[in-house]
């Protein structure tokens, strides 16, 4: 019988007195990450019983707006690539990538 392996990803969020994130740290030992600092996190989890996604979107006070725009763009591009791998729907993945190009152009990220 094959031995099962588990993997753990942890997030540590330091909050100010108003419960606003001041510091975000994450650990994924299998990936070689140990308490790495991040300025923003977007996490989606699929609830198959309710047929809906649950999300956690956090960013620190120090996350600059220009970096947030880049973060969103890169996340959208990654989502289009993941969508293609997960569904093999090349036509829709290409449509999503077209939107990503439009998004980058409108935010002037194509410098």
N, C-alpha and C positions, 0 to 999 in steps of 0.2 A: 504494500500500500504506500502511496506517495505521501510524503510529509508535507503538510500545508504550511505555507509561510504567510505571515501577516506583515503589513507595513503600516506605519503610522505617520500622519502629518499633523503637526501641532501649530497653533497660532497663539501668540501671547500678545495681548492688547493692554497697554497702559493707558488709563483714562485720567482726564483732569477731574476737578471737582464737579463739573457739569456732565460728566460721563462722555466727553468728546475725546476721541483717540488722540493721544500725544505721541505714542510710539507703537509701531507694529513690528513684531518679530515672528519668524517662522522657522520651523525645524522639520526636515524630512531626511532622517538619517540614511535611508536607503539611497537617496539622491545626493548624499554628501553635503547636505545643508544643515548647519547647526546654529540656531539663533541668529539668522540673517535678518538685517533690518529691511523693512519695506515701507514705502510711503502710502501704498494703497493695496487693497485686496478686493477682488470680486470673486465670490464663490457661489456656484449654483448647485443645488442638490435636487434630484428628481424624486418626488414622492409618488411612487407607482400606484398606491392605493387611492390617493386623491386626484391623480393624473394632473399634477401641477408641480411647477418648480418652486423651490424655496431658495431665497437668496440672502446673502450677507454682502453688503457693499460698505466698505470702510475706507477712510483715508484720513491721514493726519492733518493737523493744522498747517504743517510745513509743505504739504503737497502743492506745488505751484500749478496754476491753472494751465499754463502752456504744457507742462508735463502730463497733466490729467488728459488733455486733448490727445496727446501722443499715445498715452496708455489706452484710451478708448479706441483709437484707431487700430493699434496693434492687437487689441482684444477682438475687435470685429474681424480683422483679417484672420486671426487664429480660429475664430468661430467658423468662418466660411471654409477653412481648410478641414477643420474637424467635421463639419457638416458633410463635406464631400466624402471623407473616409468612412463616416458612420452610416451614410445613406446611399452612397454611390450615385447620388443625383447631381451629375456634373452640370446640367443646365441651371439648376437653382444655385449651386455653388458659384458658378460664373456670374450669375445675377447679383449675388451677395458681394462678390469681389468688385463688380462694377460700382455698387453702392459705396464700398470702401474707398475706391478711387475718387468718387464724387465727394465723399466725406473729407478726405485728405485735401482735395482741391479747395473746397469751401472753407476749410480751416487754415488754408495756406501752409499745409504740412509737407508739400512736395518740393521743398527747397533743396 
